[in-house]
């Protein structure tokens, strides 16, 4: 299967969505004034890191796919 332009745009869109939503989540987590257990912050920090890594992978794939569709034209 070859990536088409629509696949590249979709991957880039999901990557951007992950970065934006998890940036907001990070800001909310950092500014919370509630007393929570350390495990809460550790678990959510791990979620943030993993989802930003996923965004990086999807963004890389989307960028490569976009470049490949440009080269085909």
C-alpha positions, 0 to 999 in steps of 0.5 A, spaced: 500 500 500 502 506 498 500 512 502 496 518 498 496 525 500 489 524 504 493 519 508 499 524 509 494 530 511 490 525 516 497 523 520 499 530 520 492 532 523 492 527 528 499 529 530 497 536 531 491 534 535 495 530 540 500 536 541 495 541 542 490 537 546 496 534 551 499 541 551 493 543 554 492 537 559 500 539 561 498 546 562 492 544 566 496 538 570 501 543 572 496 549 574 492 544 579 491 546 586 488 540 588 492 535 593 493 529 589 497 522 590 504 522 587 502 516 583 496 521 579 502 526 577 506 520 575 501 516 571 499 522 567 506 525 566 507 518 563 501 519 559 503 526 556 510 523 554 507 517 551 502 521 547 507 526 545 512 521 542 506 518 538 505 525 535 512 525 533 512 518 530 505 520 526 508 527 524 514 524 521 510 518 517 505 524 515 511 528 513 515 523 509 508 521 506 507 528 504 514 529 501 513 522 497 506 524 494 509 531 492 515 527 489 510 523 485 507 529 481 
